[in-house]
Amino acid sequence: MFIDQGHNPTGHPNAGAEANGLHEENITYQVCIYLDNLLNNDSRFDARVSRPTPTTVLGTNSTTSLAERVRMANEWPADYFISIHCNSNPNPAINGTEVYIYKYYTQAHWLAQHVMNGITQIVGTKNNGIFERPSLYVLRNTKMPAILVELAYLTNVSDAEKLRDNQYQFAYGIYLGILRYFGFA
């Protein structure tokens, strides 16, 4: 299971969104480390992260940063690819969790449904749905089922509090979704 912290640290290419005093790359980094630990402490899984340290930088621009994440997953080779992000919107009222996939009615779609249900159950975010996003580089170029999880909105005060305070719960919700996808829970 390849777990991608979707962005590089602030000050580098492909850094994430910022709002309400939070930086996307810090939240996604920690959620992925928790998820990596949950998976690797379960003998049924083998997981790797794209950024093993908070200072790890992938690529020299946005394009090569995305390409490096895909290369790492494809060359391992991973059985599944999960990219973790935080969302933002100019409208601060917009909130909730979304999962993007390459195509509906695929293994990625079923995984996305379980992950969505796990997050909304454990963290209590709103289920905004699962959407096809075939134009997204990491979904288009990975050789395995791939999902891109937008945990919640940094730009919404309530979501931002969850992203700040419930990082382990987000990871556990994803882990629970993975367990249910495989029929382990």
C-alpha positions, -999 to 999 in steps of 0.1 A, spaced: 0 0 0 17 32 -12 6 62 9 14 96 -7 15 127 14 2 149 -15 25 179 -11 60 191 -4 70 213 26 63 250 24 89 269 4 94 241 -21 76 233 -54 42 216 -51 36 229 -15 0 226 -4 -28 249 6 -28 271 37 -57 284 57 -68 290 93 -31 288 105 -27 253 90 -4 240 62 -17 211 41 17 194 39 20 192 77 -14 176 81 -11 152 53 24 143 64 12 133 99 -20 116 88 1 94 65 26 86 91 -2 74 114 -17 54 86 17 39 77 21 28 113 -14 13 115 -8 -7 83 27 -18 91 17 -29 126 -9 -52 109 9 -83 95 -16 -84 65 -2 -52 51 31 -37 39 30 1 35 54 28 24 51 66 24 62 91 -3 77 114 24 94 95 52 105 127 69 88 161 73 116 177 53 115 152 24 110 170 -9 100 152 -41 108 167 -75 120 201 -85 87 215 -97 50 205 -95 52 181 -125 83 163 -114 70 161 -79 39 143 -91 59 121 -114 83 110 -86 53 99 -64 39 78 -93 74 64 -101 80 53 -65 46 35 -64 49 19 -98 85 7 -93 79 -8 -58 54 -21 -71 25 -11 -49 -9 -30 -50 -28 2 -41 -20 40 -41 -36 64 -17 -28 101 -20 -38 122 10 -47 159 6 -66 187 23 -91 208 3 -96 245 1 -123 267 -13 -128 305 -15 -162 300 2 -155 292 38 -188 275 43 -178 246 20 -168 216 41 -165 178 41 -146 149 27 -142 140 -10 -125 111 -27 -113 112 -63 -108 82 -86 -99 76 -122 -131 57 -131 -163 46 -115 -172 9 -108 -136 -1 -104 -116 -15 -75 -105 21 -67 -142 31 -66 -150 4 -41 -119 13 -20 -129 49 -21 -164 41 -8 -150 22 22 -124 49 29 -151 76 27 -174 57 51 -145 51 75 -135 88 77 -171 101 80 -179 76 107 -147 81 128 -141 119 123 -177 131 116 -170 151 84 -197 154 57 -197 129 29 -194 151 -2 -191 120 -25 -167 102 -48 -158 118 -81 -141 107 -113 -111 129 -119 -93 111 -148 -72 143 -155 -54 140 -121 -18 129 -128 -15 105 -99 -47 87 -108 -40 86 -145 -4 73 -143 -4 48 -114 -5 11 -125 -26 0 -95 -60 11 -81 -55 46 -69 -76 70 -48 -70 107 -39 -85 116 -5 -94 152 3 -97 148 40 -116 181 47 -114 218 40 -86 239 55 -107 270 46 -137 259 68 -133 266 105 -150 234 117 -131 212 92 -98 230 101 -103 222 138 -108 185 128 -77 186 106 -57 201 134 -70 180 163 -81 147 148 -52 136 126 -50 101 141 -87 97 137 -85 106 100 -58 79 96 -78 54 116 -109 61 95 -88 54 63 -74 22 79 -109 11 89 -120 17 53 -91 -4 40 -99 -32 65 -136 -32 53 -126 -31 17 -106 -64 22 -133 -79 43 -111 -79 74 -136 -58 95 
